[in-house]
Amino acid sequence: MTVDGIWATIGSTNLDTRSFALNDEVNAVVYHNEVVGQLEKIFADDLTHSRKISLERWRNRGFVDRLLELLSLPIRGEL
């Protein structure tokens, strides 16, 4: 995550209850314009390889995706 082009945090912590309460997670905080700029460029490049999922596309997802979602319900608190 970067903030205002001058601050970033890098690490394994997810913003969920499990990560905060149970997992041994660690993040590094960076306060350096050049490093944060490089991270922002990497993120922008990642966006060029991504695709937007519209509500219509989500609703039209296939049988296998829906089945996997159902199978994951018992462990959703761990995900």
N, C-alpha and C positions, 0 to 999 in steps of 0.2 A: 504494500500500500504506500502510495506517495501522497504528500500533502503540500500544496502550494509550491511545488517545485524545489523545496528546500529541505524537506523532512521525509524520511521513509522508515518503514519497519519491514523486516524480512525475517521469516521464520516459519515454524511449523504450527503455530497456534491458530486454531480455527475459532471463530466467534460463536461458540456453542457451549452449553452447560458441561458437556463431557470434557471438552478440552480444558476448561477452567478448573473443574473439580477433580477430575480423575487422571488425565493424561499428564505425563511429564513433557511439557512443551517448552520451547524457548524461542525468543525472537531477539533480533538485534535492531537497535534503533540507529539510524544514520542521519546525521545532520551535516550534509555536504552537498553543495549545489551540483558538482560534476557527477558524483555517484548517483544522486537522485535523478539527474537528467538522463543518465544512461539507463536507469531502470524505467523511466517513462518511455524512452525510445523502444526498449524491449517490449513493453506492454503494447505500445502502438503497433509494433510489428506483429505481435500475437493477434491483435484484432483483425489484421488483414487475413489471417487464417481461420477466422471464426465466422459463424453465421447466426443471424438473428432467428429466434424461434418465436413465431407469432402465436397468438392464442388459437387461431384456426389450425395451424400446423400441429400444435400440441394436441388439440382435440382429435386430429386425424392420425395420431401416431399408431403404429402397427400393433398387432396382437402380441408379438414377442415382447415389446416394450411394456405393454400393459400387464402381461403375465409376470415379468420380472419385478414390476412395481408391487404387485400383489404378494409375491413370494418374499419380498423384503419387508413387508409390514411387521412381522414379529420382531425384527431387529432394528426397526427405525430409530429407536432411542440410542442405539449404538453407532449409527451412521453419521 
